[in-house]
Amino acid sequence: MFETAITWIEANADLLGGIGTLSALTMFLVTNGRTMMQRRAARKNGEDPSLSSMPALGFIDAAPPSPEYGGRKAIAVMPFKEMGDLPPHFRDGLVEDLIADLQAVGFGIPAKRSTEKLAESGLEPHEIARELGAHLVLEGSIRMQDNRYRIAVQLLDRTASILWSERFNLAGDDVMALQEAAAQKITNAVAALQGEGKKRVDAAAADVAPFRTQSEAYAATYSPKSRLVALFLAVFVGFFGIHRFYIGRWITGVLYFLTMGLFGIGWLLDIVLIVVGAQTDGKGRFIRLWLPEPHTHAA
């Protein structure tokens, strides 16, 4: 009978291979389809997919989640546009004073050089805010006539909505004094908006969880299942779907048990997904932690 089975398998190898490939692709979509749809919906709504309820699907480990900018609301300060002839380094000095003043009143600020590099790459301001994990972005322009300066600024969120805009007129010959005055006026206006129009500003950061510790971020983001245990079970007994029972995927575990790991292809695919950290548990959470600490997850 064994020889008959071998003969039948050899005669239908192409058919079995096609079924195995189709089954593996179906299993991949079933396993990760929810996350892919969430990320697609986030992009469609103009939101940052990396900040959606599920972490990004990829073939390398995502950076461990942590409180953003020490729990402070972050503002990315764009390089201001120069319109006409201005004193040398006027724009750079104004941006640096503005960064210092905004930090002094409690905002988190991405590194000036990082913002400049992204601006040079051609990204839109709200896209730069997303890349840097900032809640808001501040951009502006500077014009000069004689010894008079007009500085126009606007505050945007990550969906490119303008939350606030204003223009400031200054006059004088002392460049440093003008930079300091302009930075202080802009900072005061933004800080006032933060306090008096708090609901409008906070809407830009409503989707960011206020994690107090990295353990809390892990618990809210990743599966409590051990990636090391899942990999061990997948390698040694995954042919029978045992690892899928462990990660809480009972239905596909039974399917693997009856089909020898979906003809071996699904078994191998699962090993790859676990190794790269793209496998999810029964609740759709990524299994990223090799040895999760018991206290990092609620029962």
C-alpha positions in Angstrom: 0.0 0.0 0.0 2.9 2.3 0.8 4.3 1.9 -2.7 0.8 2.6 -4.2 0.6 5.8 -2.3 4.1 6.8 -3.4 3.1 6.1 -7.0 -0.1 8.1 -6.7 1.8 11.1 -5.3 4.4 10.9 -8.1 1.6 10.8 -10.7 -0.2 13.8 -9.2 2.8 15.8 -8.1 1.9 18.9 -10.2 -1.7 18.9 -8.8 -0.5 18.5 -5.2 2.0 21.3 -5.7 -0.6 23.6 -7.1 -3.0 22.8 -4.2 -0.2 23.3 -1.7 0.8 26.7 -3.2 -2.8 27.9 -3.3 -3.4 26.7 0.3 -0.2 28.5 1.5 -1.2 31.8 -0.2 -4.8 31.5 1.2 -3.3 30.9 4.7 -1.1 33.9 4.3 -4.0 36.1 3.5 -6.1 34.6 6.2 -3.3 35.2 8.7 -2.4 38.7 7.7 -5.4 40.0 5.7 -6.8 41.9 8.7 -3.6 43.8 9.2 -3.3 44.6 5.5 -6.8 45.9 5.3 -6.3 48.1 8.4 -3.1 49.6 6.9 -4.9 50.2 3.6 -7.8 52.0 5.3 -5.4 54.1 7.3 -3.7 55.3 4.1 -7.1 56.0 2.5 -8.1 58.2 5.5 -4.8 60.1 5.4 -3.6 58.5 8.6 -0.2 57.0 9.5 -0.5 53.2 8.9 2.4 52.6 11.3 0.3 54.1 14.1 -2.8 52.1 13.3 -4.1 49.5 15.8 -1.8 46.8 14.3 1.9 47.1 13.8 3.4 47.2 10.3 3.7 43.9 8.3 7.2 43.5 7.2 10.1 41.1 6.9 12.2 42.7 9.6 11.4 43.5 13.2 9.7 46.8 13.8 11.4 49.2 16.2 10.1 48.5 19.7 7.2 50.9 20.6 8.0 53.5 23.2 6.5 56.8 24.5 6.8 59.4 21.7 9.0 62.3 22.7 8.8 61.6 26.3 5.0 61.8 26.2 5.0 65.3 24.9 3.1 66.5 21.8 5.7 66.8 19.0 5.9 69.5 16.4 8.1 69.1 13.3 9.5 72.6 12.4 10.0 72.8 8.7 12.7 75.0 7.1 11.0 78.3 6.4 10.8 79.5 2.8 12.8 82.6 1.9 11.0 84.9 -0.5 13.4 87.6 -1.8 16.8 88.7 -0.4 17.2 88.2 3.3 20.2 88.7 5.6 22.5 85.6 5.6 21.3 82.7 7.9 18.2 84.7 8.9 16.0 81.7 8.3 18.3 79.2 10.0 18.6 81.4 13.1 14.9 81.9 13.3 14.2 78.1 13.1 16.7 77.4 15.7 15.3 80.0 18.1 11.8 78.7 17.4 12.9 75.1 18.2 14.4 76.2 21.5 11.3 78.2 22.5 8.9 75.5 21.6 10.9 73.0 23.6 11.0 75.4 26.5 7.2 75.5 26.7 6.8 71.7 26.6 6.7 70.5 23.0 8.8 67.7 21.6 10.7 68.6 18.5 12.3 66.2 16.0 16.0 66.9 15.2 16.4 69.9 12.8 18.7 68.0 10.5 16.2 65.1 10.2 13.4 67.4 9.2 15.6 69.2 6.7 16.7 65.9 5.0 13.1 64.8 4.6 12.1 68.3 3.2 15.0 68.0 0.7 13.6 64.6 -0.4 10.4 66.3 -1.6 8.0 65.0 1.0 5.0 67.1 1.9 5.0 68.7 5.4 2.3 66.4 6.7 4.1 63.4 5.3 7.3 64.5 7.1 5.3 64.7 10.4 4.2 61.1 9.9 7.7 59.9 9.1 9.1 61.6 12.2 6.2 60.4 14.4 5.2 64.1 15.1 1.7 65.0 15.8 1.9 68.4 14.2 4.0 70.3 11.7 4.9 74.0 11.6 5.8 75.6 8.3 6.2 79.2 7.2 7.7 81.8 4.9 9.8 85.0 5.3 9.5 88.1 3.2 11.5 91.4 3.5 11.2 94.9 2.2 13.6 97.6 3.3 14.0 96.8 7.0 10.5 95.3 7.4 9.9 91.5 7.7 6.7 89.6 7.2 6.6 86.0 8.6 3.7 83.8 7.7 3.3 80.5 9.6 0.7 77.7 9.7 0.2 74.7 11.9 -0.9 71.4 10.2 -1.8 68.0 11.4 -0.8 64.6 9.8 -3.8 64.7 7.5 -2.6 68.1 6.0 -5.5 70.0 7.7 -4.5 73.5 8.7 -5.2 74.0 12.4 -4.0 77.6 12.6 -2.3 80.2 10.5 -1.0 83.8 11.2 1.3 86.4 9.9 3.7 88.6 11.9 5.2 91.9 10.9 8.5 93.1 12.4 10.8 96.0 11.6 14.3 96.8 12.6 18.0 96.4 11.9 19.0 94.0 14.7 18.8 90.6 13.1 19.2 88.6 16.3 16.6 90.6 18.1 14.2 90.2 15.2 14.7 86.4 15.2 14.1 86.2 18.9 11.0 88.3 18.7 9.5 86.4 15.8 10.3 83.0 17.5 8.7 84.2 20.7 5.5 85.5 19.0 5.1 82.2 17.1 5.7 80.1 20.2 3.3 82.1 22.3 0.6 81.7 19.6 1.1 78.0 19.3 1.2 77.6 23.1 -2.0 79.6 23.4 -3.7 77.3 20.8 -2.5 74.3 22.8 -4.2 75.6 25.9 -7.3 77.6 24.7 -8.0 75.4 21.6 -6.8 72.1 23.1 -9.5 70.0 21.5 -8.5 71.1 18.0 -4.8 70.4 18.6 -5.3 67.1 20.5 -7.4 65.7 17.7 -4.2 65.3 15.7 -2.7 63.0 18.4 -5.8 61.1 19.5 -4.6 57.9 18.0 -1.3 57.8 20.0 -1.5 55.7 23.1 -0.1 57.4 26.2 2.1 54.5 27.2 3.9 55.2 30.5 6.4 52.4 30.1 7.8 50.3 27.3 6.2 47.2 28.9 2.8 48.8 28.5 3.5 49.5 24.9 4.6 45.9 24.3 1.4 44.6 26.0 -0.8 46.8 23.8 1.0 46.0 20.6 2.4 42.5 20.6 1.1 39.0 21.3 1.9 37.4 24.7 2.9 34.2 23.0 6.6 33.4 22.9 8.2 33.7 19.5 10.9 31.2 20.6 8.3 28.6 21.6 6.3 29.1 18.4 9.4 28.7 16.3 10.5 25.5 18.2 7.1 23.9 17.8 6.9 25.0 14.1 10.3 23.5 13.3 9.9 20.1 15.2 6.1 19.4 15.2 4.8 22.1 12.9 4.1 19.5 10.2 1.1 18.5 12.3 0.1 22.1 13.1 1.0 21.9 16.8 2.4 25.5 16.7 -0.9 26.8 15.4 -2.7 25.4 18.4 -0.1 27.2 20.6 -0.6 30.6 19.0 -4.4 30.3 19.2 -5.3 29.4 15.6 -7.2 26.2 16.3 -9.1 25.9 13.0 -6.0 26.1 10.9 -4.2 23.9 13.4 -6.8 21.1 12.7 -6.4 21.8 8.9 -2.6 21.5 9.2 -3.0 18.3 11.1 -5.2 16.7 8.4 -3.2 17.9 5.5 0.4 17.5 6.9 0.9 21.2 7.2 -1.0 22.0 4.0 1.3 19.6 2.1 4.4 21.0 3.8 4.3 24.4 2.1 2.2 26.1 4.7 4.4 24.6 7.4 7.6 26.1 5.8 5.8 29.4 5.2 4.9 29.6 8.9 8.5 29.0 9.9 9.6 31.9 7.7 6.8 34.2 9.1 7.8 33.4 12.7 11.5 34.0 12.0 10.9 37.4 10.4 8.3 38.4 13.1 5.3 38.5 10.7 3.3 35.7 12.2 0.1 36.6 14.2 -1.8 34.9 16.9 -5.5 34.0 17.1 -6.3 37.7 18.0 -4.4 39.1 15.1 -1.5 40.4 17.3 2.0 40.0 15.9 4.3 37.4 17.7 7.4 39.6 18.0 8.8 38.9 21.5 11.1 36.0 21.9 10.6 35.6 25.6 7.7 37.9 26.8 7.7 38.8 30.4 4.6 37.5 32.2 3.8 40.8 33.8 3.8 42.7 30.5 0.4 41.3 29.5 -2.9 41.2 31.3 -4.4 37.8 31.9 
